[in-house]
Amino acid sequence: MKKQLLSGLVAAALLGSAALPAVAQNIGIVNGKPVPSSLLQTFKEQMERSGRPVSAEQEGQIKEAIIEREIYAQAAKAQGLDATESFKGQVELARQGILTQELFAAYEKAHPISDAAAKAEYDKFVATNQGKEYHAFHILVDSEDKAKALIAQIKKGAKFEDLAKKESKDPGSGQRGGDLDWGNAANYVPEFSEAMTKLKKGQMTDTPVKTQFGYHIIRVDDVREAQLPKFEEVKPQIEQQLRQQQIQKYQQELREKAKVE
């Protein structure tokens, strides 16, 4: 099973990466044809890019898998399979994929995310999410009359959580007894936020709160200052997000410049 898995990884790596300059040493010779060690190096670099370093044990298995692929490739060529339209089409798709990967890798290398850019993005996040956080619960129903009836039941002693599980049409929070967990007021629609922020710890809305989703009964169990992660804790995620945004913008620019008929 391990050998089959490595063979599959070799296939993915060799199709998804550009050839490196040949080196003198080969990992083997198959029917007189050298199998260059650059193939092994290509595979190892692909693995490292994805965060999976290759161990010494795996390297030996990978060498064997590459040798086997050369044996099979020579057999296929002997049968003329490299001249079929199917083969040529797959080669062209692989070529496009490899060049696309190299293009975006080169762009990322030429446009690294600076610490200043990452910090600026973090500061925007802090500005949007700072302040108070609310641990809120809610029950969402379709009609105002239904909401009023549930409020009356709760005031008479019915358990909020039980009614949320039974009556709320918000499946996510409903299964948790209406629990919305901690959240900033900006996370909710204005009508909901306005009603929620007026409540003190342990309070529930006396009247239904109408939003685009229906009618809500809201309860706030606790309030605290926003617990935001430190910059260094989220810096890798911010950098990755900014890289994705850069690539998307670059892709759009290329698409707009291209003449497609």
Buried (B, 14 or more C-beta within 10 A) or exposed (E): EEEEEBBEBBBBBBBBBEEEEEEEEBBBEBEEEBBBBBBBBBBBBBBEEEEEEBEEEBBEBBBBBBBBBBBEBBEEEEEEEEEEEEBEEEEEEEEEEBEEBEBBEEBBEEEEBEEEBBEEBBEEBEEEBEEEBBBBBBBBBEEBEBBBEBBEBBEEEEEBBEBBBEBBEBEEBBEBBBBBEBBBBEBBEEBBBEBBBEBEEEEBBEEBBBBEBBBBBBBBBEBEEEEBEEBEEBBEEBBEBBBEEBBEEBBEEEEEEEEEE
